[in-house]
Amino acid sequence: MIRIALDAMGSDDHPTPDVIGAVLAAREYDVEVILVGDESVIRPVLQAQNPGNLPIRIVHAPEMLTMEDKGEALAFKARHKDSKNSMAVGIDLVKKGEADAFVTAGNTGAAWLTALFRLGRIRGVDKPALAPVFPTAKGSCVVLDIGANPDCEPKNLLQFAIMGSIYAEKVRGIKNPLIGLISNGEEEGKGNHLVKETTPLLKNAGLNFFGNVEGKEVIGGKVDVAVTDGFTGNVMLKSSEAVAKMIVDKIKESIKAGGPLAMLGGLLVKPALGKIKKLLDPSEEGAAPLLGVNGLVFIGHGRSDEIAIKNAIRVARNAVESGVLEAMKTDLQERLKSSKNE
């Protein structure tokens, strides 16, 4: 049975949504969930869910990392071998082979740093990247990086492209995924120095490289993987989420303000709106993989509810089943060698 270590102290409203999501996942996905955190606050919430014989257990971690942990203090807590915070303890379970993947809805920066220090990097990776799945007009697109690395070099984007391609193929089931490089224009030659210098690397890496893509092409579904630096990716992610929320909210406001006929029409289109809302809901994917560390780590949003936590565990389980980590270790090296030989 696949074992998923879950940071039960991760979400903003911990541990309730984390524990409930774990119970839902254990019931639905045939996984063992290891709840990591303060047992004194986790156990009452777990018992209230009547878990029965579900494969759920608690590993006590008396401390937790928060948004207040920064700088040297965070680095110490992330890397010290005797750290007792829930992220460090959970990631150590993966390192020791006692869990197959780690999931958290906690501080993204803290999770990135803790995973990097405790698991190390896959050979050939300089900067691990966070890679969420964006909904598109034709399905989905893996976008990386979206915030872990605001400053990047061309070699980093090459590594992102290779890792994103492997993840899209192994976990998302997309054969020979099409790779795009996010820029301010589709034409080759457009973009800043980073984009211009990355283009020849992607051309020579043996990838299915489409070329430059603007944000509209990503959302339009032209590529399966979109590569950029963490600064641009983070702006794109947050802008997309805000626009999607605004559109849904404005439709609801217009229906409510339109009188009886509009309300009647609203009832007729409610199923369609529900499908759109589900498509745009980040909780449907649950968490994004941190690609490039030597272990499977998934990071969700702090506002995650129990459904998001459940889905994050599902995504982690799928990654374990796909063998993506081992594929990344071997394929990454082959692709990087290929790009150097060209």
DAMOCOR-V524803 format. One record per residue. N is the residue number from 0. SS is DSSP state (h for helix, s for strand, l for the rest). PSI is psi in degrees with one decimal (none if undefined). OMEGA is omega in whole degrees, -180 to 180 (none if undefined). Layout:
# DAMOCOR-V524803
{{N/SS/PSI/OMEGA} {N/SS/PSI/OMEGA}}
This chain:
# DAMOCOR-V524803
{{0/l/135.8/179} {1/s/137.2/-177} {2/s/122.0/180} {3/s/120.4/175} {4/s/125.9/-178} {5/s/128.0/174} {6/s/98.6/-177} {7/l/-7.1/179} {8/l/18.6/-171} {9/l/-49.2/-173} {10/l/163.2/179} {11/l/-33.4/-178} {12/l/26.4/-178} {13/l/151.9/-2} {14/l/5.6/-171} {15/h/-57.9/-179} {16/h/-32.5/-180} {17/h/-46.0/-178} {18/h/-44.1/179} {19/h/-42.5/178} {20/h/-37.7/178} {21/h/-42.6/179} {22/h/-44.9/178} {23/h/-42.7/-179} {24/h/-41.9/180} {25/h/-35.4/179} {26/h/-36.3/-170} {27/h/-32.0/-168} {28/h/5.3/178} {29/l/53.1/177} {30/s/154.0/170} {31/s/128.9/179} {32/s/127.1/178} {33/s/109.7/-180} {34/s/120.8/-177} {35/s/124.3/-180} {36/s/-165.2/-178} {37/l/108.6/-175} {38/h/-33.0/-177} {39/h/-26.3/178} {40/h/-23.5/-179} {41/h/-44.9/-171} {42/h/-43.3/179} {43/h/-38.3/178} {44/h/-41.2/179} {45/h/-45.4/-180} {46/h/-32.7/179} {47/h/-19.6/180} {48/l/0.1/-179} {49/l/61.9/-175} {50/l/-15.4/179} {51/l/-126.7/-178} {52/l/19.1/179} {53/l/145.5/-179} {54/l/74.6/178} {55/s/131.5/176} {56/s/165.0/-177} {57/s/133.5/170} {58/s/117.9/-173} {59/s/130.1/173} {60/l/105.9/-171} {61/l/-13.9/-177} {62/s/168.5/177} {63/l/153.9/175} {64/l/140.8/-178} {65/l/-178.7/178} {66/l/-16.3/180} {67/l/-14.3/-180} {68/l/116.6/-177} {69/l/167.8/172} {70/h/-140.5/-176} {71/h/-35.2/180} {72/h/-41.3/178} {73/h/-44.6/-180} {74/h/-39.8/179} {75/h/-46.7/-179} {76/h/-30.4/-178} {77/h/-34.5/-172} {78/h/-18.4/-176} {79/l/132.0/-174} {80/l/-24.6/-179} {81/l/17.4/179} {82/l/139.0/-177} {83/l/15.3/177} {84/s/158.9/-171} {85/h/-32.2/178} {86/h/-47.1/-179} {87/h/-45.2/-179} {88/h/-42.6/-180} {89/h/-43.8/179} {90/h/-34.3/176} {91/h/-31.2/176} {92/h/-38.8/177} {93/h/-44.8/-179} {94/h/-38.6/-178} {95/l/-1.4/179} {96/l/13.3/-180} {97/l/-8.0/173} {98/l/152.2/-177} {99/l/-20.1/179} {100/s/159.3/179} {101/s/136.4/-180} {102/s/134.5/176} {103/s/149.2/171} {104/l/24.7/-177} {105/l/-167.2/-179} {106/l/117.0/-176} {107/h/-47.2/-180} {108/h/-39.4/179} {109/h/-41.0/179} {110/h/-42.7/179} {111/h/-47.2/-177} {112/h/-41.9/-179} {113/h/-43.6/179} {114/h/-41.0/-179} {115/h/-46.4/-179} {116/h/-39.9/-170} {117/h/-28.8/-180} {118/h/-26.1/-175} {119/l/177.0/-178} {120/s/153.1/168} {121/l/141.4/180} {122/l/128.7/-180} {123/l/-8.2/-180} {124/l/125.8/178} {125/l/-38.9/-177} {126/l/109.1/175} {127/l/146.3/-174} {128/s/145.1/176} {129/s/130.2/-169} {130/s/79.1/177} {131/s/165.5/178} {132/s/121.2/178} {133/s/137.3/171} {134/s/141.4/179} {135/s/174.8/-180} {136/l/-22.3/-177} {137/l/5.1/-180} {138/s/-97.6/-178} {139/s/164.0/179} {140/s/130.6/175} {141/s/123.1/-179} {142/s/127.9/179} {143/s/138.0/8} {144/l/157.5/-180} {145/l/29.5/174} {146/l/-17.9/-177} {147/l/-30.1/-175} {148/l/85.0/-178} {149/l/-28.3/179} {150/l/121.1/-176} {151/l/157.9/172} {152/l/164.3/180} {153/h/-39.0/-179} {154/h/-30.3/178} {155/h/-44.1/-180} {156/h/-33.6/174} {157/h/-45.9/179} {158/h/-40.6/178} {159/h/-44.3/-177} {160/h/-43.1/-180} {161/h/-46.6/180} {162/h/-41.7/179} {163/h/-38.7/179} {164/h/-43.9/179} {165/h/-43.4/-180} {166/h/-44.0/-179} {167/h/-37.5/-178} {168/h/-47.6/-174} {169/h/-44.0/-174} {170/l/-40.2/-179} {171/l/-11.6/177} {172/l/27.0/-179} {173/l/114.1/-178} {174/l/130.5/179} {175/l/59.9/-175} {176/l/143.9/-179} {177/s/129.2/-173} {178/s/132.7/176} {179/s/149.0/178} {180/s/115.6/-175} {181/s/128.4/-178} {182/l/-177.8/179} {183/l/14.5/177} {184/l/148.8/-178} {185/l/-30.0/-174} {186/l/140.2/175} {187/l/137.1/-176} {188/l/-19.2/174} {189/l/160.7/175} {190/l/174.7/179} {191/l/-175.3/-178} {192/h/-37.9/-179} {193/h/-46.6/-180} {194/h/-47.7/-177} {195/h/-36.8/-178} {196/h/-21.0/179} {197/h/-30.9/-175} {198/h/-52.0/-180} {199/h/-30.1/178} {200/h/-42.8/-179} {201/h/-33.4/178} {202/h/-33.3/-173} {203/l/8.2/-174} {204/l/3.6/-179} {205/l/19.3/179} {206/l/162.9/174} {207/s/77.9/-171} {208/s/121.8/180} {209/s/-40.4/-175} {210/s/-158.6/179} {211/s/144.2/173} {212/s/141.4/171} {213/l/171.0/180} {214/h/-37.0/-178} {215/h/-31.2/177} {216/h/-34.9/177} {217/h/-51.8/-180} {218/h/-30.0/179} {219/h/-9.8/175} {220/l/24.1/-179} {221/l/-27.6/-179} {222/l/160.9/179} {223/l/-24.2/179} {224/s/131.0/178} {225/s/131.2/-173} {226/s/136.9/177} {227/l/174.9/174} {228/l/163.1/-175} {229/h/-28.9/179} {230/h/-52.9/180} {231/h/-43.0/-179} {232/h/-38.6/-180} {233/h/-41.3/177} {234/h/-41.8/-180} {235/h/-43.9/-180} {236/h/-51.5/-176} {237/h/-34.9/177} {238/h/-42.6/180} {239/h/-44.0/179} {240/h/-41.5/-179} {241/h/-42.2/180} {242/h/-43.4/180} {243/h/-44.2/179} {244/h/-41.6/-179} {245/h/-42.7/-179} {246/h/-47.2/180} {247/h/-43.7/180} {248/h/-41.0/-179} {249/h/-36.3/176} {250/h/-44.0/179} {251/h/-42.9/179} {252/h/-42.4/-179} {253/h/-39.2/179} {254/h/-45.5/-179} {255/h/-32.3/-177} {256/h/-4.8/-173} {257/l/3.4/179} {258/h/-174.1/-175} {259/h/-42.2/-178} {260/h/-40.8/178} {261/h/-37.8/178} {262/h/-39.7/178} {263/h/-43.5/177} {264/h/-36.2/178} {265/h/-38.1/178} {266/h/-35.9/-179} {267/h/-34.7/-178} {268/h/0.7/-177} {269/h/-44.4/179} {270/h/-40.3/180} {271/h/-42.0/179} {272/h/-35.5/179} {273/h/-39.2/178} {274/h/-40.0/179} {275/h/-44.0/180} {276/h/-40.6/179} {277/h/-39.2/179} {278/h/-38.7/-176} {279/h/-7.3/-175} {280/l/116.4/-180} {281/h/-20.4/-180} {282/h/-17.6/179} {283/h/-33.3/178} {284/l/-32.3/172} {285/l/-52.2/-177} {286/l/158.7/179} {287/s/142.6/178} {288/s/144.6/171} {289/s/99.8/-174} {290/s/134.5/178} {291/l/-16.8/174} {292/s/157.5/-175} {293/l/60.0/-180} {294/l/162.2/-180} {295/l/115.3/-179} {296/s/133.1/-179} {297/s/133.9/-175} {298/s/122.4/179} {299/l/-179.0/-179} {300/l/146.3/179} {301/l/-28.4/-180} {302/l/10.4/-178} {303/l/133.2/172} {304/l/-172.6/-176} {305/h/-30.9/179} {306/h/-41.9/178} {307/h/-41.7/179} {308/h/-44.5/178} {309/h/-45.8/-179} {310/h/-32.6/176} {311/h/-40.5/177} {312/h/-38.2/177} {313/h/-45.9/180} {314/h/-41.9/178} {315/h/-42.8/178} {316/h/-44.5/-180} {317/h/-38.0/179} {318/h/-40.3/178} {319/h/-47.5/-178} {320/h/-32.2/-176} {321/h/-18.3/-176} {322/l/28.0/-174} {323/h/-33.7/-178} {324/h/-47.2/180} {325/h/-37.9/177} {326/h/-38.1/-180} {327/h/-37.8/-180} {328/h/-38.4/-178} {329/h/-47.9/-176} {330/h/-35.0/-179} {331/h/-45.2/-180} {332/h/-42.1/-180} {333/h/-42.8/-180} {334/h/-41.5/180} {335/h/-38.6/177} {336/h/-40.8/180} {337/h/-42.6/-178} {338/h/-31.2/180} {339/h/-30.0/-178} {340/h/-22.5/-177} {341/l/none/none}}
